[in-house]
C-alpha cells in the first residue's frame, strides 16, 4: 500500500470553530490530506537536512477551510506526517505572500530554528561530558530564558520549548573511554551555535526534533534529540543508476581538507616547538595512524599523506599550554581521525519507498549507492532530502560519504 503525506496545523490558541480541531492539550486541525478534497495544499516542498532546521513552503487557496485561519496571524506551527502516525518534520511560519487571485504562499522554518532565537551568555567549562553540555549549558539557560514571566500569556510561548529528549550515547569514545571535554565561548552565542560548534562539529551525528509522545506529561510538544553517528543504521534500499536514480551530480569538495595538522590556540599561535622525538599513535592492530616526526611541528595522518600528499591545516585547540602531553595526545588523535575529501552526490531519485510502503529513507541513515558504469559501489550517508508532498516520486536525495576510504575519481 502506497504511503501518503499529511500536514497538521497546530495553533498556539484556538479562537473559534473548535469543531475543526482534535486533541485536548495541543489541539490541531488537518491542513493537508490527499484523501480529503478540501484539505489540500499546492506547490508543497519540504527540505530536511542533517543538523539543520529545514524549511517547508506551500500554497493554500480559499477552497481550504483553514485558509482564513492561517492568514489570521503567524502564531502557529505545522507538522508533516508520513501516513497518519509518523511525524517527520515540524516548523513555524516566517514569511507570507498573496497573489492577485488570493493564493497565499507560506514559508516555514523548522522548530529547531527556535534555538537560533535565544542568545546565551559566554561560558567556560572544563572536564564536562557532551551530554552535560546539552543539559547544563544549553537547556538550563535556554529554558530559563523562554519561561514566561508571571502574568504572561503562556499560550503564546508554550510551543517554543523542548523536552530534553534523547541525548544519545556519545559520552564515551570508540574504546569505551569516558569523554571529558573543555568548552568555552568568549562571546554570547545562540543556543544553536553552541550546539553546532561545540558539539556536532566535533562528534558528527545529527541534531533533530521529534514530536513528544506524551505532551500532556512533559508539557512540551517538541523534543530535541541528538544522535551520534551510527554506521549500522542502514536502509535496505539501493540507489542505482539506470533503476531508481535518474540523474546524479558529483561534487569533489577539497575545501578545508587537510592531511596533517599544526595545533594552535584560539588566536592561531602555534602551541608546539620543533624540539621533540618521534611521537605517534596506533590503531587496534598496532599500525601507526598518525605521526609527528622528530624536530617537527606537523602532525601527519599517515594514510592520507601517502594518498594525497602533505596538506597542512591549523587545528585550533582549547589548550593554552604549549608542548603539554595532553596537547600532543589530542592533536595526534585529531590527525588520526582526519577524513578523505567529502564527495557529495546530488541525486534525483524516484522515491520507491513511498510507492511500496517500505521503510522510508531518512536523514542520518546509510544507503547503498551503485553506479555500474563507473564501477562505484559505496555506502553513503543520507544528508539531505527534498520532498514534494503532492508527488513523492519527485523527491531529491543528497548523499555524502567515502568509498572504502579511497579517493573517488570523476
C-alpha positions in Angstrom: 0.0 0.0 0.0 1.4 3.4 -1.0 2.2 5.8 1.8 1.0 9.4 1.8 2.0 12.7 3.4 -0.4 14.7 5.6 0.1 18.1 7.3 -1.4 19.1 10.7 -2.0 22.7 11.8 -1.2 23.5 15.5 -2.4 26.9 16.6 -0.9 28.4 19.7 -4.5 29.2 20.7 -7.9 28.1 19.3 -10.0 31.2 18.7 -13.1 29.7 17.0 -14.6 26.8 15.1 -13.4 24.4 17.6 -15.1 21.5 15.8 -12.2 21.7 13.3 -9.7 20.7 16.0 -8.9 17.4 17.8 -6.6 16.8 20.8 -7.0 18.4 24.2 -3.7 19.8 25.5 -2.4 20.5 22.0 -5.3 20.8 19.6 -4.7 20.5 15.9 -6.6 20.6 12.6 -5.9 18.6 9.4 -4.4 21.1 6.9 -3.4 18.7 4.1 -4.8 15.2 3.4 -4.9 13.9 -0.2 -7.9 11.7 0.8 -9.9 14.9 1.6 -10.7 17.1 -1.5 -11.0 20.3 0.5 -7.9 19.7 2.7 -5.3 20.1 0.1 -2.1 22.3 -0.3 -0.4 23.1 -3.5 3.2 23.5 -4.5 4.5 21.8 -1.4 8.2 21.4 -0.9 9.8 20.1 2.3 13.6 20.3 2.8 15.2 18.3 5.6 19.0 18.3 6.2 21.3 16.9 8.8 21.5 19.1 11.9 19.6 21.9 10.1 16.1 23.3 10.9 14.9 22.7 7.3 12.1 24.6 5.6 8.6 24.0 4.2 6.8 26.0 1.6 3.3 25.6 0.5 0.4 27.4 -1.2 -3.1 27.4 0.3 -6.2 28.5 -1.6 -9.6 29.8 -0.4 -11.1 26.3 -1.0 -9.3 25.0 2.1 -11.4 25.6 5.2 -8.3 26.7 7.1 -7.4 29.4 4.6 -8.7 32.4 6.7 -7.4 30.9 10.0 -3.8 30.6 8.7 -4.0 34.2 7.5 -5.3 35.5 10.8 -1.9 35.5 12.5 1.5 33.8 12.4 1.1 32.2 15.9 1.0 28.6 14.8 3.1 25.6 13.7 2.7 22.8 11.1 3.8 19.2 11.4 4.3 16.9 8.4 3.4 13.3 8.8 4.2 10.2 6.7 0.8 8.5 6.8 -1.0 9.4 9.9 1.4 8.4 12.7 5.0 9.3 11.9 5.9 13.0 12.3 8.9 13.7 10.1 9.2 17.5 10.5 7.6 20.5 12.2 8.0 24.2 11.7 6.6 27.7 12.2 5.8 30.4 9.6 8.4 33.0 8.8 7.0 34.5 5.5 3.7 35.0 3.8 2.8 36.4 0.4 -0.5 36.5 -1.5 -1.1 36.9 -5.3 -3.9 38.7 -7.1 -6.0 35.6 -7.1 -5.8 35.1 -3.3 -3.4 32.2 -3.4 -1.2 32.5 -0.3 2.3 31.2 -0.1 3.8 30.4 3.3 7.4 29.7 4.1 8.1 27.9 7.4 11.3 27.2 9.2 11.8 24.0 11.3 11.2 24.3 15.1 14.9 23.6 15.5 15.2 27.2 14.5 13.9 28.3 17.9 17.4 27.7 19.2 18.6 30.5 16.9 16.3 33.0 18.6 17.9 32.8 22.1 21.4 34.1 22.9 23.2 32.6 25.9 26.0 34.2 27.9 29.7 33.4 27.5 30.8 30.4 29.5 33.8 28.2 30.3 33.6 24.6 31.4 36.5 22.2 32.0 36.0 18.4 32.2 32.4 18.3 31.1 30.7 15.5 29.2 28.9 16.1 25.9 25.5 15.3 27.5 26.3 17.7 30.3 27.0 20.4 27.7 23.5 19.9 26.4 21.7 19.8 29.7 23.6 22.3 31.8 24.8 24.8 29.3 22.1 24.9 26.7 18.9 23.6 28.2 19.1 25.2 31.6 19.8 28.6 30.2 17.5 28.2 27.2 14.6 27.1 29.3 15.2 29.9 31.8 15.1 32.5 29.0 11.9 31.3 27.4 9.9 30.6 30.6 7.1 33.2 30.7 7.2 35.8 33.5 4.3 35.9 35.9 1.1 37.1 34.2 2.3 36.4 30.7 0.0 34.6 28.3 1.7 31.1 28.2 -0.3 30.1 25.1 1.9 32.4 23.1 5.1 30.6 24.1 4.2 27.0 25.0 5.1 25.6 21.6 8.5 27.3 21.6 10.2 24.9 24.0 11.6 21.4 24.1 11.7 18.4 26.4 15.3 17.2 27.0 14.5 14.2 24.8 17.1 11.6 23.9 20.7 12.7 24.3 22.4 9.7 22.6 25.4 7.6 23.5 28.4 9.8 22.9 29.9 10.3 26.3 32.4 7.6 25.6 34.8 7.1 22.7 35.1 4.1 20.4 37.1 2.3 23.1 34.6 2.9 25.8 36.7 5.5 27.5 34.7 8.3 29.1 34.9 11.6 27.2 35.6 14.7 29.3 35.8 17.9 27.2 36.6 21.6 27.7 34.2 24.0 26.1 34.1 27.8 26.3 33.0 30.9 24.4 34.4 34.4 24.8 31.2 36.0 23.5 27.5 35.4 23.6 26.2 32.8 21.1 22.8 31.4 20.2 21.8 28.1 21.7 22.1 26.6 18.2 25.5 28.0 17.6 26.7 26.4 20.8 25.4 23.0 20.0 26.6 23.2 16.4 30.2 24.5 17.0 30.8 22.9 20.5 29.1 19.5 19.8 28.2 18.5 16.3 31.3 19.8 14.6 33.4 17.7 16.9 31.4 14.5 17.2 29.4 14.5 14.0 25.9 13.0 14.2 22.5 14.7 13.9 20.5 17.2 15.8 16.8 16.9 15.1 13.4 17.4 16.6 10.7 14.9 17.3 7.1 15.2 18.4 6.7 14.3 22.1 5.0 11.0 22.6 3.1 12.3 25.7 2.9 16.1 25.7 0.4 16.0 28.4 3.1 14.7 30.7 6.1 16.7 29.6 4.1 19.9 28.8 6.2 20.3 25.6 5.1 19.4 22.2 8.6 19.0 20.7 11.7 17.1 21.8 15.3 17.9 20.8 17.3 14.8 20.0 21.0 14.3 19.4 22.0 11.1 17.6 25.7 10.2 17.4 26.9 8.7 14.1 25.6 5.2 13.6 27.1 3.3 10.6 24.8 0.3 11.4 21.7 2.4 10.6 21.4 1.1 7.1 18.3 1.4 4.9 17.9 -1.8 2.8 17.3 0.0 -0.5 19.9 0.5 -3.1 20.1 3.7 -5.2 21.4 2.7 -8.6 21.9 4.5 -11.9 19.5 3.0 -14.5 16.9 1.9 -11.9 15.6 4.4 -9.4 18.2 7.1 -10.0 17.5 9.3 -13.0 20.2 11.9 -12.5 23.4 12.4 -10.4 25.8 15.3 -10.0 29.2 14.8 -8.3 31.0 17.4 -6.2 34.5 16.7 -5.2 35.0 19.1 -2.3 38.6 19.6 -1.1 37.9 22.9 0.7 39.1 22.7 4.3 40.6 19.2 3.6 43.9 18.5 5.3 46.2 15.5 5.6 48.1 17.0 8.6 47.7 19.5 11.4 49.5 22.1 13.5 47.9 22.8 16.9 47.2 26.5 17.7 45.5 28.5 20.4 42.3 30.5 19.6 44.5 33.3 18.3 46.2 30.9 15.9 49.5 31.0 17.7 51.3 27.7 17.3 51.5 25.7 20.5 54.4 23.4 19.8 58.1 23.7 19.2 60.3 21.5 17.0 62.2 20.1 20.0 60.8 16.6 20.1 61.5 12.9 19.3 59.2 10.9 17.1 55.6 10.7 18.5 52.8 8.6 17.1 49.5 6.8 17.8 48.4 3.4 16.6 45.2 1.6 15.8 43.9 -1.7 17.3 46.3 -3.6 15.0 49.4 -1.6 16.1 49.6 0.1 12.8 50.7 3.8 13.1 47.8 6.1 12.1 49.3 9.5 12.9 52.9 10.6 13.5 54.9 13.7 14.4 58.4 13.3 13.0 61.4 14.2 15.0 62.0 18.0 15.3 58.7 18.8 13.6 55.6 20.8 14.4 53.4 18.9 11.9 51.1 16.0 12.9 50.5 13.8 9.9 47.7 11.3 9.1 49.9 8.5 7.7 47.3 7.1 5.2 46.1 10.5 3.9 49.6 11.9 3.4 50.5 8.8 1.4 47.4 9.2 -0.8 47.1 12.9 -1.2 50.4 14.4 -0.2 51.1 16.9 2.6 48.2 19.4 3.1 48.6 21.2 6.4 45.9 22.9 8.3 45.7 24.7 11.7 44.0 22.8 14.5 42.6 25.3 16.9 42.7 23.6 20.3 41.3 24.7 23.7 44.7 24.3 25.4 46.9 27.2 26.3 49.9 25.1 27.5 52.5 24.6 24.8 54.1 21.2 24.3 51.9 19.6 27.0 51.3 15.9 26.9 47.6 16.4 26.7 48.0 18.8 23.7 50.3 16.3 21.9 47.9 13.4 22.5 44.8 15.3 21.4 46.5 16.6 18.2 47.7 13.1 17.3 44.2 11.8 17.9 42.7 14.6 15.8 45.2 13.9 12.9 44.5 10.2 13.1 40.8 10.9 12.6 41.1 13.2 9.6 38.9 12.0 6.7 39.3 11.9 2.9 37.8 14.8 0.9 34.0 14.8 1.1 32.3 13.6 -2.1 28.7 14.9 -2.3 26.1 13.5 -4.6 23.0 15.4 -5.7 20.7 12.5 -6.7 17.3 12.8 -8.3 15.7 9.5 -7.4 12.2 8.0 -7.6 11.0 7.6 -4.0 10.0 3.9 -4.4 9.6 3.7 -0.6 6.5 6.0 -0.8 5.0 3.8 -3.6 5.7 0.5 -2.0 5.2 1.4 1.7 8.7 0.1 2.6 10.9 1.7 5.2 11.4 5.3 4.3 14.8 6.9 3.5 15.7 9.1 6.5 18.3 11.7 7.4 21.3 10.0 9.2 20.8 6.6 7.5 23.3 4.9 5.3 22.2 3.5 1.9 24.0 1.6 -0.8 24.7 3.7 -3.9 25.7 2.0 -7.1 27.0 3.4 -10.4 27.9 0.3 -12.5 29.3 2.4 -15.4 31.9 3.9 -13.0 32.2 0.6 -11.0 31.3 2.7 -8.0 29.6 0.9 -5.1 29.6 2.8 -1.8 27.7 3.1 1.4 26.7 6.7 1.6 25.1 8.9 4.3 21.7 10.5 3.6 22.4 14.1 4.5 19.5 16.0 2.8 16.1 15.1 1.4 13.8 17.5 -0.5 10.2 16.2 -0.7 7.3 17.0 -3.0 4.3 16.1 -0.9 1.8 16.0 -3.7 4.2 14.0 -5.9 6.7 11.9 -3.8 8.2 10.3 -6.9 10.0 13.7 -7.5 11.8 13.6 -4.1 15.5 14.6 -4.3 18.1 12.8 -2.1 21.5 14.1 -1.4 24.2 11.7 -0.2 27.7 12.2 1.1 30.5 9.9 2.2 33.5 8.0 1.2 34.2 4.8 -0.9 36.2 2.5 1.3 38.4 5.4 2.5 39.9 5.7 -1.0 39.8 8.8 -3.2 36.9 8.8 -5.8 37.8 10.0 -9.3 35.2 11.6 -11.6 
